[in-house]
Amino acid sequence: MAIKSMTGFARADGATGNLSWHWEVRSVNGRGIDIRLRVPPGFEGLEPRIREILGKRIARGSLTVNLSVRRAHGQALIQLNEAALKQVLEALDRLRQAVPVGPPSAEALLGIKGVLELVEAEESDAEVVARTEAMLANLGEALDSMVRARAEEGRRLQAIVLDQLAAIERLVAMIARLPARSPEAVRQRLIEQVGRLLEAGATLDENRLYQEAALVATRADTEEELKRLAAHLSAARDLLQSPEPAGRRLDFLAQEFNREANTLCSKSNDVDTTRAGLELKAVIDQMREQVQNIE
């Protein structure tokens, strides 16, 4: 199973009755799962369901979900505000007591602001449930699209990381074959080191000579680091084929790769090993940048 990226974007539109909506779902890299929701007033009740749906589909990433809603024109109902009309008539009665005026026309009364109102038609409970399920199903379609985008980007990342692992493997094999690691080369460096100490005219006892020899031999021994790097390579390839999200583990493994490469460089006693070690570190850094995008 291919790995997934944490980067993706999708849209979905839907409508029912006089209501239409538009979903936008965006995801970028994140240390865990972080969900930011933006829904219009009156639709806050959808938020728990949205979070539940996202939690089942997305394991890692910073997610932003936007919902915009629009009602079709011409669907509102005209309603007489009887309370407002009563207040207007009472005001007219008080006015007649002060100034003789004739009765107002119906058109004049209805033209007073607030006497007639535009109100949205009320939905039944069944209509609300049907509309909610339609909106969430549409969100699911947007998530399907985003997951496909994340999987497509994941396949690209997988190919890049596999190439980087192959480059690391070549460099590890090259370091293992370097002449500087041969017993003869180690013995020669030991002879030269002891020779320099003796030429300096220092009075060295047998224990000091033994310590210097042991230090040279230890610095030349990179077998454990090379074995651990080989084990990390195998583990990384297994994770890239894992059906479970592996981004965190790959990131940790990249740190372990870097630790071993640093030790190799610190033990280097020749130019070729140092050069290969630095190149190894560069490839590992590039790999770590890529795995930080993996879910």
C-alpha positions as CSV (number, residue, x, y, z in Angstrom):
1,M,0.0,0.0,0.0
2,A,1.4,3.4,-1.0
3,I,2.0,6.1,1.6
4,K,0.1,9.3,1.7
5,S,1.2,12.9,1.8
6,M,-0.2,15.4,4.3
7,T,-0.9,17.9,1.5
8,G,-4.2,18.0,-0.3
9,F,-7.1,20.2,-1.4
10,A,-10.6,19.5,-2.6
11,R,-14.0,21.2,-3.2
12,A,-17.5,19.9,-3.4
13,D,-20.9,21.6,-4.1
14,G,-24.4,20.5,-3.3
15,A,-27.9,21.7,-3.0
16,T,-31.3,20.7,-1.7
17,G,-34.6,22.7,-1.8
18,N,-33.7,26.4,-1.8
19,L,-30.4,25.8,-0.1
20,S,-27.0,25.4,-1.8
21,W,-23.6,25.0,-0.3
22,H,-19.9,24.8,-1.1
23,W,-17.2,22.8,0.8
24,E,-13.5,23.5,0.7
25,V,-11.1,21.1,2.4
26,R,-7.4,21.9,2.7
27,S,-4.6,19.9,4.5
28,V,-1.0,20.8,5.0
29,N,1.8,19.3,7.2
30,G,1.3,19.0,10.9
31,R,2.8,17.2,13.8
32,G,-0.5,15.6,14.7
33,I,-4.1,16.2,13.5
34,D,-5.3,19.7,13.9
35,I,-8.8,20.7,12.6
36,R,-10.0,24.2,11.9
37,L,-13.7,24.6,11.0
38,R,-15.4,27.6,9.5
39,V,-19.2,27.3,9.2
40,P,-21.8,30.0,8.8
41,P,-24.1,31.0,11.7
42,G,-26.9,28.5,12.2
43,F,-24.8,25.5,11.1
44,E,-22.7,25.2,14.2
45,G,-24.5,22.0,15.0
46,L,-22.6,20.3,12.1
47,E,-19.2,20.7,13.8
48,P,-19.2,17.5,15.9
49,R,-20.2,15.4,12.9
50,I,-17.6,17.1,10.7
51,R,-14.8,16.4,13.3
52,E,-16.0,12.8,13.6
53,I,-15.9,12.3,9.8
54,L,-12.5,13.9,9.5
55,G,-11.0,11.8,12.4
56,K,-12.1,8.6,10.7
57,R,-10.5,9.5,7.4
58,I,-7.4,11.5,8.2
59,A,-4.6,10.4,10.6
60,R,-2.3,13.3,10.5
61,G,-2.1,16.9,9.1
62,S,-3.4,20.4,9.7
63,L,-6.9,20.6,8.2
64,T,-9.0,23.6,7.3
65,V,-12.6,23.0,6.4
66,N,-14.8,25.9,5.1
67,L,-18.5,25.7,4.5
68,S,-20.4,28.4,2.7
69,V,-24.2,28.3,2.4
70,R,-26.6,30.3,0.2
71,R,-30.3,30.5,0.0
72,A,-32.0,30.9,-3.4
73,H,-33.8,34.2,-4.0
74,G,-37.6,34.3,-4.1
75,Q,-38.0,31.5,-1.5
76,A,-38.7,33.8,1.4
77,L,-42.3,34.3,2.6
78,I,-44.0,37.7,3.2
79,Q,-45.4,37.9,6.7
80,L,-47.5,40.6,8.4
81,N,-45.9,41.7,11.6
82,E,-49.1,42.2,13.7
83,A,-47.3,43.6,16.7
84,A,-45.7,46.4,14.6
85,L,-49.1,47.1,12.8
86,K,-50.8,47.5,16.2
87,Q,-48.2,50.0,17.4
88,V,-48.6,52.0,14.2
89,L,-52.5,52.1,14.6
90,E,-52.1,53.1,18.3
91,A,-49.8,55.9,17.2
92,L,-52.4,57.1,14.7
93,D,-55.1,57.1,17.3
94,R,-52.9,59.4,19.5
95,L,-52.2,61.6,16.5
96,R,-56.0,62.0,15.8
97,Q,-56.5,63.3,19.3
98,A,-54.1,66.1,18.6
99,V,-54.6,66.7,14.9
100,P,-57.7,65.9,12.8
101,V,-56.5,63.3,10.2
102,G,-58.4,60.9,8.0
103,P,-58.0,57.2,8.1
104,P,-54.8,55.8,6.4
105,S,-55.0,53.6,3.4
106,A,-54.1,50.0,3.6
107,E,-51.3,50.6,1.1
108,A,-49.8,53.3,3.3
109,L,-49.9,51.1,6.4
110,L,-48.3,48.2,4.6
111,G,-45.6,50.5,3.3
112,I,-44.4,51.4,6.8
113,K,-41.1,49.7,7.5
114,G,-41.4,46.7,9.7
115,V,-45.1,46.0,9.1
116,L,-44.3,43.5,6.4
117,E,-41.4,41.1,6.9
118,L,-39.6,38.6,4.7
119,V,-39.1,35.4,6.6
120,E,-37.6,32.1,5.5
121,A,-39.9,29.2,5.3
122,E,-39.5,26.9,8.3
123,E,-38.1,23.4,7.7
124,S,-39.6,20.4,9.3
125,D,-37.5,18.1,11.4
126,A,-37.4,15.6,8.6
127,E,-36.3,18.2,6.1
128,V,-33.5,19.4,8.5
129,V,-32.3,15.8,8.9
130,A,-32.3,15.2,5.2
131,R,-30.5,18.4,4.5
132,T,-27.9,17.6,7.1
133,E,-27.2,14.2,5.7
134,A,-26.9,15.5,2.2
135,M,-24.4,18.2,3.3
136,L,-22.3,15.6,5.2
137,A,-22.4,13.2,2.3
138,N,-21.2,16.0,0.1
139,L,-18.4,16.6,2.6
140,G,-17.5,12.9,2.3
141,E,-17.1,13.4,-1.5
142,A,-14.7,16.3,-1.0
143,L,-12.7,14.2,1.5
144,D,-12.6,11.3,-1.0
145,S,-11.1,13.7,-3.5
146,M,-8.6,15.1,-1.1
147,V,-7.5,11.6,0.1
148,R,-6.9,10.7,-3.5
149,A,-4.8,13.8,-4.0
150,R,-2.8,12.9,-0.8
151,A,-2.3,9.4,-2.1
152,E,-1.1,10.6,-5.5
153,E,1.4,13.0,-3.8
154,G,2.3,10.2,-1.5
155,R,3.3,8.0,-4.4
156,R,5.6,10.7,-5.7
157,L,7.1,11.1,-2.2
158,Q,7.6,7.4,-1.9
159,A,9.5,7.3,-5.2
160,I,11.8,10.1,-4.1
161,V,12.5,8.6,-0.7
162,L,13.2,5.2,-2.2
163,D,15.8,6.9,-4.5
164,Q,17.3,8.6,-1.5
165,L,17.5,5.3,0.4
166,A,19.3,3.7,-2.7
167,A,21.8,6.6,-2.6
168,I,22.4,6.1,1.1
169,E,22.9,2.4,0.5
170,R,25.5,3.1,-2.3
171,L,27.4,5.4,0.0
172,V,27.4,3.0,2.9
173,A,28.7,0.2,0.6
174,M,31.4,2.6,-0.8
175,I,32.5,3.5,2.7
176,A,32.6,-0.2,3.7
177,R,35.0,-0.8,0.7
178,L,37.3,2.1,1.3
179,P,41.0,1.0,1.7
180,A,41.3,3.1,4.9
181,R,39.2,0.5,6.7
182,S,41.4,-2.4,5.8
183,P,43.5,-4.0,8.6
184,E,46.7,-3.0,6.8
185,A,45.7,0.6,6.7
186,V,44.7,0.6,10.3
187,R,48.0,-1.0,11.2
188,Q,50.0,1.6,9.2
189,R,48.2,4.5,10.9
190,L,49.0,2.9,14.2
191,I,52.7,2.7,13.3
192,E,52.7,6.3,12.1
193,Q,50.9,7.5,15.3
194,V,53.3,5.8,17.6
195,G,56.2,7.0,15.5
196,R,55.2,10.6,15.8
197,L,54.9,10.2,19.6
198,L,58.4,8.7,19.8
199,E,59.9,11.4,17.5
200,A,58.5,14.0,19.9
201,G,61.0,12.7,22.5
202,A,58.3,12.1,25.0
203,T,58.9,9.5,27.7
204,L,56.0,7.1,27.2
205,D,55.4,4.1,29.3
206,E,53.8,0.9,28.0
207,N,50.3,1.8,29.2
208,R,50.4,5.2,27.3
209,L,51.4,3.4,24.1
210,Y,48.6,0.9,24.6
211,Q,46.1,3.7,25.1
212,E,47.2,5.5,22.0
213,A,47.0,2.3,20.0
214,A,43.6,1.5,21.3
215,L,42.3,5.0,20.4
216,V,43.5,4.7,16.8
217,A,42.0,1.3,16.5
218,T,38.6,2.4,17.9
219,R,38.4,5.5,15.6
220,A,39.1,3.2,12.7
221,D,36.4,0.8,13.6
222,T,33.1,1.9,11.9
223,E,31.6,-1.6,11.5
224,E,28.9,-1.0,14.1
225,E,27.8,2.3,12.4
226,L,27.7,0.6,9.0
227,K,25.6,-2.3,10.3
228,R,23.1,0.1,12.0
229,L,22.8,2.1,8.8
230,A,22.0,-1.1,6.9
231,A,19.4,-2.0,9.5
232,H,17.8,1.5,9.2
233,L,17.7,1.1,5.4
234,S,15.7,-2.1,5.8
235,A,13.4,-0.6,8.3
236,A,12.7,2.5,6.2
237,R,11.8,0.4,3.2
238,D,9.4,-1.7,5.3
239,L,7.7,1.5,6.6
240,L,7.3,2.8,3.0
241,Q,5.2,-0.3,2.3
242,S,3.2,-0.2,5.5
243,P,-0.6,0.1,5.3
244,E,-0.5,2.3,8.4
245,P,0.5,6.0,8.6
246,A,4.3,5.9,8.9
247,G,5.4,9.5,8.8
248,R,6.3,9.9,12.4
249,R,8.4,6.7,12.4
250,L,10.1,7.6,9.2
251,D,11.0,11.0,10.7
252,F,12.5,9.3,13.8
253,L,14.4,6.9,11.6
254,A,15.8,9.8,9.6
255,Q,17.2,11.2,12.9
256,E,18.9,7.8,13.5
257,F,20.4,7.8,10.1
258,N,21.9,11.3,10.8
259,R,23.2,10.1,14.1
260,E,25.2,7.3,12.5
261,A,26.4,9.5,9.7
262,N,27.7,12.0,12.3
263,T,29.6,9.2,14.1
264,L,31.1,8.0,10.8
265,C,32.4,11.5,10.1
266,S,33.8,12.0,13.6
267,K,35.7,8.7,13.2
268,S,37.1,9.5,9.8
269,N,40.9,9.3,9.5
270,D,41.1,9.9,5.7
271,V,39.8,12.3,3.1
272,D,37.7,9.7,1.2
273,T,35.7,8.6,4.3
274,T,35.1,12.3,5.2
275,R,34.0,13.2,1.8
276,A,31.6,10.1,1.6
277,G,30.3,10.8,5.1
278,L,29.5,14.4,4.2
279,E,27.7,13.3,1.1
280,L,25.8,10.8,3.2
281,K,24.7,13.5,5.6
282,A,23.5,15.7,2.7
283,V,21.3,12.8,1.3
284,I,19.9,12.1,4.8
285,D,19.0,15.7,5.3
286,Q,17.2,15.7,1.9
287,M,15.4,12.5,2.9
288,R,14.2,14.0,6.2
289,E,12.7,17.0,4.4
290,Q,10.6,14.6,2.3
291,V,9.5,12.3,5.1
292,Q,8.2,15.3,7.1
293,N,5.5,15.6,4.4
294,I,4.3,12.0,4.9
295,E,1.2,11.2,6.9
